[in-house]
């Protein structure tokens, strides 16, 4: 990252200017200093040195090679937006986000490692948002620690916005509302979540009917929190489980869709270096559109 010291910053110490502009953590400051990743007018200077208007500051956020390795594999996904700070992708249903005990490869992380390598880049896999294996849609991946820290802070402060589309069983009434039910890990399963008023963490989902179909409803949903399986569990809790969701819904002997009909349609974030709101949107995947057509 590169910037020019402005008039209001003139006379301030380098560390003050960096903190005011980027809100680096102590750990990040220490790493930048120890690895000499900050230059002023192409020179390494003390962090207590005072700068003047017009000075050019460069901050190198490249990762060390030992932090970046994950096996590159070709995985099908599409890039919606990319710059030096972040990558916004559309994850198809059926792809796990990152390696686990059950999925050691073939994940989105492997695919992004492959994508970066083809472009001569290398960075750790730092997802800012996550999706279940069988949920499709938008994801944001930070390319360096600073972007990840700033975007994660946005998530904690509930400044980001995520929009989902779900097709659920039945006609939802009222057609617009909020589900505010705390979620906890099931005492009998490491995968399943449960509604737990005593021990659960707050989870808030806002929904609005987009269209009513034959025995189903298309809902637009926004989240105040990002608990695992939040939308799936919340809709099941009001007796309108998502179609195709065999964990929280019903097992249909003749399913109309092979996975839960849930799609992360759009996301808005405040860009960590451009300092402006950016929004991305993606259309419904083919299988959900076909489901809607069959129920119309």
VOGU-3710 file (C-alpha; in Angstrom, 3 decimals, decimal comma):
1> xxxxxxxxxx> 0,000/0,000/0,000  1,237/3,488/-0,805  0,001/6,918/0,259  1,172/10,531/0,384  1,279/12,385/3,699  -1,309/15,168/3,655  -1,341/18,583/5,339  -3,253/17,393/8,424  -0,675/14,633/8,986  2,381/16,840/8,532
11> xxxxxxxxxx> 4,524/16,989/11,686  3,161/13,753/13,140  5,232/10,662/13,863  5,186/7,817/11,365  3,595/5,440/13,895  0,787/7,951/14,582  0,014/8,347/10,894  -0,029/4,578/10,325  -2,286/4,009/13,321  -4,725/6,751/12,307
21> xxxxxxxxxx> -4,950/5,513/8,741  -4,943/1,747/9,232  -5,570/0,904/12,914  -2,885/-1,768/12,866  -2,831/-4,193/15,783  0,204/-4,315/18,080  1,163/-7,625/16,522  1,021/-6,137/13,032  3,055/-3,087/14,089  5,711/-5,355/15,576
31> xxxxxxxxxx> 5,898/-7,446/12,423  6,094/-4,415/10,150  8,895/-2,954/12,250  10,919/-6,154/12,724  10,703/-7,101/9,040  11,275/-3,502/7,833  8,101/-3,460/5,778  7,522/0,328/5,942  9,514/2,808/3,851  9,309/6,593/3,632
41> xxxxxxxxxx> 10,598/8,103/0,387  12,157/4,666/-0,323  14,107/4,665/2,956  13,719/2,768/6,222  13,256/5,310/9,059  12,370/5,249/12,761  8,688/4,953/13,629  9,102/8,003/15,894  10,367/10,150/12,997  8,075/13,028/12,090
51> xxxxxxxxxx> 6,896/13,270/8,498  6,028/16,275/6,387  3,393/16,882/3,747  4,309/15,189/0,477  6,314/12,323/2,007  5,544/9,018/0,267  4,901/6,067/2,582  4,962/2,479/1,360  3,682/-0,434/3,464  4,511/-3,961/2,286
61> xxxxxxxxxx> 1,943/-6,534/3,373  3,343/-9,548/1,555  3,199/-12,817/3,478  6,183/-14,994/4,269  6,339/-18,212/2,249  5,821/-20,495/5,245  2,445/-18,823/5,912  1,071/-19,267/2,430  1,318/-22,923/1,484  -1,741/-24,996/0,758
71> xxxxxxxxxx> -1,879/-27,568/-2,012  -3,038/-25,841/-5,232  -5,827/-27,733/-6,996  -8,139/-26,660/-9,768  -11,582/-26,091/-8,262  -14,459/-24,526/-10,149  -15,520/-21,132/-8,771  -15,960/-17,678/-10,258  -14,260/-14,416/-9,310  -16,684/-11,528/-8,857
81> xxxxxxxxxx> -14,150/-8,860/-7,834  -10,442/-8,683/-7,076  -7,855/-6,115/-6,028  -4,617/-6,153/-4,043  -6,509/-6,414/-0,738  -9,318/-8,877/-1,254  -10,977/-11,436/-3,465  -14,758/-11,770/-3,815  -15,856/-15,113/-5,230  -19,002/-17,065/-6,020
91> xxxxxxxxxx> -18,765/-20,490/-4,382  -20,856/-23,201/-6,028  -22,839/-25,602/-3,871  -21,066/-28,853/-3,035  -17,650/-27,327/-2,260  -16,240/-27,206/1,277  -14,644/-23,862/2,157  -11,398/-25,093/3,752  -9,714/-28,430/4,528  -11,105/-30,429/7,458
101> xxxxxxxxxx> -10,626/-33,931/8,808  -13,266/-35,183/6,390  -12,212/-33,024/3,446  -8,435/-32,807/3,288  -8,421/-31,377/-0,240  -10,774/-30,421/-3,049  -11,850/-27,334/-1,108  -12,291/-23,697/-2,061  -9,008/-22,964/-0,252  -7,204/-25,377/-2,590
111> xxxxxxxxxx> -8,885/-23,744/-5,566  -7,868/-20,240/-4,526  -4,280/-21,405/-3,960  -4,326/-22,713/-7,549  -5,874/-19,479/-8,843  -3,265/-17,344/-7,040  -0,377/-19,494/-8,253  -1,505/-19,141/-11,885  -1,367/-15,358/-11,394  2,075/-15,462/-9,790
121> xxxxxxxxxx> 0,681/-14,642/-6,344  0,732/-16,375/-2,985  -1,236/-15,567/0,161  -2,787/-17,487/3,050  -6,443/-18,445/2,803  -8,205/-15,927/5,035  -11,979/-16,090/4,498  -13,857/-13,171/6,014  -17,198/-14,899/5,491  -17,945/-18,630/5,323
131> xxxxxxxxxx> -20,644/-20,779/3,762  -21,793/-24,332/4,377  -20,716/-26,957/1,857  -24,126/-27,047/0,164  -24,839/-23,313/0,308  -23,881/-21,364/-2,797  -23,000/-17,722/-3,191  -20,781/-14,799/-2,332  -17,672/-15,031/-0,154  -14,983/-12,479/0,693
141> xxxxxxxxxx> -11,360/-13,591/1,130  -8,710/-11,217/2,473  -5,321/-11,312/0,763  -3,312/-10,125/3,749  -3,510/-9,865/7,530  -4,440/-6,187/7,622  -7,429/-6,562/5,298  -8,578/-9,604/7,260  -8,295/-7,777/10,589  -10,231/-4,742/9,343
151> xxxxxxxxxx> -12,986/-6,793/7,709  -13,293/-9,102/10,712  -13,660/-6,019/12,900  -16,518/-4,884/10,669  -18,212/-8,225/11,219  -17,899/-7,929/15,001  -19,324/-4,401/14,823  -22,140/-5,640/12,528  -21,257/-3,054/9,876  -21,175/-5,477/6,949
161> xxxxxxxxxx> -24,362/-6,538/5,141  -25,183/-9,960/3,745  -28,257/-10,891/1,763  -29,470/-14,452/1,247  -32,238/-16,070/-0,781  -33,913/-19,232/0,529  -36,759/-21,392/-0,736  -38,562/-22,935/2,207  -41,556/-25,209/2,734  -44,992/-23,672/3,260
171> xxxxxxxxxx> -46,287/-20,123/3,117  -44,517/-18,003/5,721  -46,716/-15,782/7,872  -46,256/-12,987/8,645  -44,600/-12,255/5,332  -41,994/-10,022/6,978  -40,389/-10,451/10,378  -37,405/-11,135/12,603  -36,284/-14,377/14,216  -34,305/-13,727/17,392
181> xxxxxxxxxx> -33,393/-17,093/18,896  -30,033/-18,015/20,518  -28,011/-20,841/18,972  -25,700/-23,389/20,603  -23,847/-26,535/19,562  -25,988/-29,630/19,983  -24,985/-31,715/23,020  -25,272/-34,838/20,857  -23,567/-33,703/17,639  -20,513/-31,639/16,666
191> xxxxxxxxxx> -22,235/-30,670/13,408  -25,797/-29,869/14,405  -26,870/-26,657/16,143  -29,873/-26,165/18,422  -31,983/-23,334/19,792  -30,831/-22,865/23,386  -32,291/-19,895/25,326  -30,021/-20,547/28,336  -26,593/-21,281/26,830  -26,880/-20,180/23,204
201> xxxxxxxxxx> -25,280/-17,150/21,561  -27,512/-14,407/20,220  -28,633/-14,968/16,633  -30,869/-12,547/14,697  -32,292/-13,146/11,226  -34,552/-10,728/9,317  -36,721/-12,142/6,537  -39,138/-10,876/3,908  -41,264/-12,778/1,406  -40,187/-12,346/-2,206
211> xxxxxxxxxx> -42,670/-14,731/-3,784  -45,117/-17,437/-2,779  -45,000/-20,681/-4,765  -46,941/-23,918/-4,655  -46,373/-25,093/-1,100  -43,258/-22,955/-0,743  -42,008/-19,418/-0,168  -39,029/-17,554/-1,582  -37,509/-15,459/1,200  -34,957/-12,657/1,201
221> xxxxxxxxxx> -32,923/-12,771/4,421  -30,393/-10,508/6,100  -28,299/-11,343/9,150  -27,306/-9,324/12,196  -25,159/-12,224/13,404  -23,293/-15,012/11,632  -23,815/-18,184/13,623  -23,169/-21,562/12,038  -26,342/-22,851/10,300  -28,198/-19,745/11,492
231> xxxxxxxxxx> -30,653/-19,346/8,600  -31,263/-23,075/8,290  -31,979/-23,534/11,988  -34,022/-20,355/12,372  -36,346/-21,206/9,491  -36,752/-24,750/10,774  -37,598/-23,351/14,223  -40,640/-21,522/12,783  -41,690/-24,723/10,943  -40,589/-23,542/7,507
241> xxxxxxxxxx> -37,377/-25,506/6,871  -35,401/-24,860/3,715  -36,196/-27,239/0,878  -33,467/-29,831/0,446  -32,129/-29,376/3,989  -31,972/-32,909/5,372  -30,301/-31,865/8,646  -32,944/-29,439/9,910  -35,808/-30,218/7,552  -37,515/-33,328/6,330
251> xxxxxxxxxx> -36,183/-36,105/4,133  -38,155/-35,988/0,907  -38,281/-39,364/-0,914  -38,514/-37,469/-4,214  -36,470/-34,283/-3,634  -36,854/-31,410/-6,067  -33,342/-30,155/-5,313  -30,230/-32,079/-4,274  -29,055/-29,602/-1,588  -30,492/-26,937/0,703
261> xxxxxxxxxx> -32,036/-24,167/-1,386  -29,974/-21,388/0,185  -27,892/-18,844/-1,714  -25,708/-15,972/-0,445  -26,895/-13,476/-3,036  -25,144/-10,258/-2,058  -22,660/-8,647/0,299  -21,646/-5,085/1,187  -18,454/-4,139/3,028  -16,509/-0,991/3,813
271> xxxxxxxxxx> -13,295/-1,496/1,841  -10,295/-1,515/4,219  -8,029/0,656/2,030  -10,337/2,357/-0,484  -12,377/3,601/2,513  -15,731/3,340/0,756  -18,704/0,982/0,729  -18,661/-1,640/-1,996  -21,500/-4,000/-2,906  -21,567/-7,160/-4,994
281> xxxxxxxxxx> -24,505/-9,227/-6,133  -24,893/-12,529/-7,925  -27,909/-14,196/-9,584  -29,574/-17,345/-8,335  -27,822/-20,564/-9,357  -29,481/-22,738/-11,963  -30,738/-25,436/-9,575  -32,610/-22,934/-7,394  -34,073/-21,183/-10,434  -35,271/-24,536/-11,769
291> xxxxxx> -36,846/-25,305/-8,384  -38,742/-22,020/-8,489  -39,911/-22,725/-12,036  -41,244/-26,161/-11,036  -43,202/-24,684/-8,123  -44,634/-21,700/-10,024
//
